[in-house]
Amino acid sequence: MKIIMNYTIKQSASGQTVEKYLKSLGYSQSLLRQLRNTPDGITIDNTLVYTTYRLSEGQNLTISFPEETGSDNIVPVPMSLTIPYEDEHLMVINKASGIPIHPSQGNYDNTLANGIAYYLGEKGESCTYRVINRLDRDTTGLLIIAKNPLSACILSNMVKNRTIKRRYLAIAKGKLPDQGTIDAPIARVTDSTIERCVDFERGESAITHYKRLWYDNSTDHSLAALQLTTGRTHQIRVHLKYIGHPLPGDFLYCEDYRYINRQALHSWRLDFTHPILGTAMHFEAPLPEDMRFTGIKDNLFTN
């Protein structure tokens, strides 16, 4: 997909170099380097310019990104997708359980990447596959896919600056306290490629905030709303196990499959600013049916 961005220079930007102006809009140094090597990548009133060029009020700056042909080695495969939002810059996906995000050994043609490649191909589009907030294979819910280099650059920077708010719902064993914060560093378990644990000597800082929304006495499980200050691998799963309230159905941290056969974790809500349009974006994904075994009511999710 070829993306062209047009900017009319205002008086406040007059005298700035193209590089300084574009960086103020979220362009990274690596993206600028790519544009320098793109024919007609940066033009002023249809004339090619360097990034050192100084702008004047009223000029038309045009940025032309190279045509993308899609990510290599991703086989398009038909897949049922739930897409709450899509435009030329990004997609918001409500991912089902059992779907890995990226191809890997043993997951060559059953990933979200395969489904997105097929979906875009059917529309005559293609783009490099760029997932902004990743979810584990069995975690359900909302994630963002950037459809061009500029949106990817800006959204990735939002992740680093923690301006994309991600909220989760989880079912935890036992009765959680009303609310709390778990501040405990996480590290990889020795001799394991995937398992993590709390480790105060080797671990990286990890902070999880939680609030109990519902407790079901009949099953002795709690529904929790969670928000992360950091984004470590398996953070919610490891932290809730650490405080004695693991997620049922978790093959790594709690092999209790009486009520659910995958970790009871759902990416429920996303709040962020559109990387190009600057508008506020808010999305919520209903709790999946397999996480409703405690008689949970939808009106609990408004907090």
N, C-alpha and C positions, 0 to 999 in steps of 0.2 A: 504494500500500500504506500502510495506517494503522498507525503504531507507537505503542504506549503503554508507558511505562516506569514502574514502581512502585518506590519506595524507602521502607523503614522506617527512620526516623531513630534512630540509635544515640546513646548518651550522649556520645560523643566529638564529635558534630556539633551537640549542643544549644547554642543561642545563636548559631549561625552564621546569616547571611542565606541565603536561597534561592540568591542569585547566587553567593556564595562557595562554598556546598556543591556546586552544579552545576559550577562551574569546576574544583573539585577532582576531579570525575569526568570531565573532559575537554571539557565544553561550552565553546564559544567565545563571545565577546561577540556576534558576528553571529548565532549560533544562539539565544542568549538573547533578542536583539532580535526574532527571528522568532517565538519562543514568546510574547513579550509581546503580539504582535499576532494571536495565534491564540486563538479562543474556547475557553475551558476548557483553555488550553495548560498552565497551572501551577495545580494545585489541592492543597490540604491537606484531607484527609478530606472530599473532594467540594466544598470551598469555594474559589472562585477567590481567589488571593493574588498580590501583587506580588513581584518579586524581592528587595525590601528586607525582606520578612517574615522574622522570626527564628524558627528552628525549635526544637522541643522534642522531647525523647526520646519515642519511641513513636509519633510522628505518622506518617501515611502521605502521602508526597509523590508525586503522580502527574503525569507529563509526557506530554501528548498532542500528537503531531506531526500536522500537517495531512495529509490524504489527498493522495497524489501520483498524477498522471495520466500520468506518463511524459514523456520529453523531447520537445519540439516538433521537428517536421521530421525525425524518424527513422522511416523506413518499415520496418515489420516484414517481414523476409525469412527464409524457412526456411534453416537453416544447420546443418551438422553441428558440434556443440559437444562438447568433452570437459570435464566439470565434476568435478574431484576432490572438491570440497566446496561445500556451499551450506546456508545457514540464512536466517532472516529478516533478518539484518544484513549479510551479505556473501556473495560467491561467489568461488571460486578457479577460474580458467579455464586450461586448457592450450591455448594458441593455436597454430594451424597456421600455416605460412608462407603468404605471399601475401595476408594479410588485414590491411587497415589497421585501426587502433583506432577512428578517428573519421571520419565523413563529411567530405568536402572536395570541391573541384572535381575532377571526374572519378571520384570515389568516393562516389556518392550512395546506392547500395543494396547494396554488396558489403563492408561493414565489419562489425566485431565488434558495433558498436552495433545494426546492423540485425538480426543474429542473436539478440542478447540480447533485443531488443524483441519478436521473434516468440516466443522461448522463454517469456518471462514471460507474454505474452499468452495463450498456449495453456494456461497454468495459472491464468488469471484474475487475474494480478497485473500491476502496473506500478510503475515507479519512475524517478526521474531517473537518467540514465546517468552514473555517476561512476567513472572508472578511476583507481586509486591509483598503480600503477607502470606506466608506458607502455612499450610495445615497438615497435620499427620494424616496418613492414609485413612484411618478410621474416624477422624474428627470431621464432623459435618459443619456446614455453614458458610458464611460469607468470606470471600477473598476478592482481591483486585488483580486484574490483569492489565498491564499497560500495552497499548497497541502501536506505539511509536517511540522513538528514542527520547523525544522531549518529555512526554508524559512520564516515561520510565525514570528519567533523570530527576524530575521534580518530585514524583511520588517516593522514590527511594530516599531522597533527601528529607522528605516529611517523616519517613520511618525513622531515620537517624535522629531527627529533632523531636520525635515522639509527638507529632502533631496529628497523626492518624489515631483516633481513639478506637480501640478494639475491645469489645466487651463479650464475655463468654457466659454461657450457662453450663453448669455441670451438676450431675447427680453424685453425691458423696455418701459413703457409708456412715451411719450413725447420725447423731444430732450435732451439727456444727454450732459453734458459738454464734451469737447474733451477727457479729461482724468482726473483722480483724485484718491485720497485715502480717504477711509471712515474709520475713527478711532473712533469707538463708542462701548462701552461695551454692551453686550447682556445678558438678564436675562429671566427667565420663567415668563410669564404673571401670575399674582396672580390668583389663583383658576382655572388655566388651566393646563392640563397635557401635551399639545403639543405646544401651541402658545408661541412665543417669542417676545420680544420687546427690543428696546434700553433703557437702564436704567443706568444712570451714578452713581447711588448710590449702586445698588445691582449687577450690571452686571459684567461679566467676559470680559477681554480684547478681542476685536475683530477688525481685520484690513483687509479691502478689497481694492484691487487695481483694477481700471477699466479703460478701454479705449473704446471710441465710434468708431466703425468700419463703421457704416452705419446709415443713418437716412432716413426714408420713410415719406415724407410729406403727402402722401395721407392717410396713416393710423395714422400718428403722433406716430410712434414707432421707437425706436433705437435698433440696434444690438450692444451689448457690449461684449468685451473680458475681463474676470476677472481672477485674481489670488489672492489666500488667503494666508495671513501670519499666520492666526489662522484658526481653523476649528470648529467653534461653530455650534450648531444645527440651521438650517434655516438661516445661516449667510448671504448669498447673498440675499435671499428673504427679510429678515428684513432690511438689510442695504440699499437696493435700495428703499424700501418703505420709509425709514427714510429720504432719500434725495429727496423724491417726485417723484420717478420714479419706481413704483412697477412693478412686473412681471404680465402681464395679465394672466387670467385663474387660478390664485392662490386662492384656496377656503378659505385660512386663511387670506391672506393679500391683495387680490385684486380680487373681484368677478366680473371681466369683461370677459365674455366668448364670445365676438363677433367674435374673430379670432382664439381662441384656448381654449380647455376645460381642460387644466392642466397647471401648472406653466411652463412658457416658459424658461426652464433651461436645459442645456445640458453639461455633462462632456466631453469636446471636446478633450483634449490632456493630455497624461501622459508621463512624462520623469523620468526615474529612472535607477539605476544600478542593474543589475541582482544580486540577493542576493547570489547566489552560483558561477555563472560563472564570475561575475565581468564585464560583457559587458554592454555597454550603450544600453538602451531600449527606443524606441520612438514610440508612438502610437497616431493616430488621428482617430476620428470617425466622419463621415459626419454628417452635421446638419440634423435632422429628417425633414420629409416633413411638419409636422404640425407647424414647426417654420419658414417656408419659405414664410409666408404670406405678407412679406414686399418687395418682389422682390430681396432678397439678392443674391449676386453672390459668388460662391465658392472661387474665388481668393482673397476675403477679408480676408480669414482665415490664410493667410501666415504670418501675423504679429506676 
